[in-house]
């Protein structure tokens, strides 16, 4: 009987162990599968480049063009921009003609100012300029990024000009010394508001005229910035 | 309760601010620049030589009676000024002053005008001058340009133009008198009207 009790006890332990294995076996048998979503966002690039800049009178030996503005700014047209001087933007045009002399010339060169591999700055330098000397600056801007862009506005010597302003007034008079007599005039070609798709470009031709009050043996610097933005943030997108 | 509301309000404001901040950063842009540099030239002329043809014996005669002196006055303006003085002159005495103007600037120039004692005069024209105001002419003056380039009164940089001034003492000139006058030649850049 004692042996029988011991056998029962062993059997009970074996059953308990078996039950434990069954429970554990069930747990191991609960197969599982994990589904994953890996999201990768590759963003594009807003990138514009000045691919070409050209002046017809780029080397000595080409006859000069002269011009004169059809209008002249009044003192109240001028706005002072610290670091740049006075700027007046008014409506008008430039009369021009070819002369029989080669006195001045204007060359251009491109520069990659931020080192990103794209030429983003064009320099135009007039040599031996004089009152009345006029050049055309031909400029081509390409969208070398992957996102459509607009040129939203220009900043000319610190003065911001939008499409609406350029449509109305496109003669920018620059008075470096603040005497009310501007020395240089830029007639801006308007390519604000035109969408440039990736791979496409816009070409324009601006006129730059040296005015009568310009001083002898002087240097005048004009900085024009073209601000390109992604198309869907542009003030011109969807009718602006 | 008030504290909870305040906390919720602050959190909401922060979310709105962060959203706006995010939008501002989201406008990608690229700036292109056009830098225009204008270097101007210079209008500058100077006398390279001026001389009078009376260097001894009076021109056209066989005696050294009268004399002529010429002085160049350099002005800051693009102008050339000369001062001519004739001493011990007599009726029919005639001298020719020849001068050369050099364009030492970088811009072609042209003659804007000539003045004689502030009176505008034309080249190739004989002027009778009554310098003592007695109503009778004392001198004749004639200016002509000796063109070195072949196009009149325009001078390109590095080139020169020459002129002749002829002065003739008239019969009505007074004895022991001094007649003085000034001529001014004003030049400007060639493309001026």
Interface residues (C-beta under 8 A of the other chain):
Chain A: X45 X46 X47 X48 X49 X50 X53 X66 X99 X101 X103 X104 X113 X120 X121 X122 X123 X124 X125 X126 X127 X128 X129 X130 X131 X132 X137 X139 X141 X145 X147 X149 X152 X183 X184 X186 X206 X208 X210 X214 X215 X216 X217 X218 X219 X220 X221 X222 X223 X224 X225 X226 X227 X228 X229 X230 X233
Chain B: X26 X27 X28 X29 X30 X31 X32 X33 X34 X35 X36 X37 X38 X39 X40 X41 X42 X43 X106 X107 X108 X156 X189 X190 X191 X192
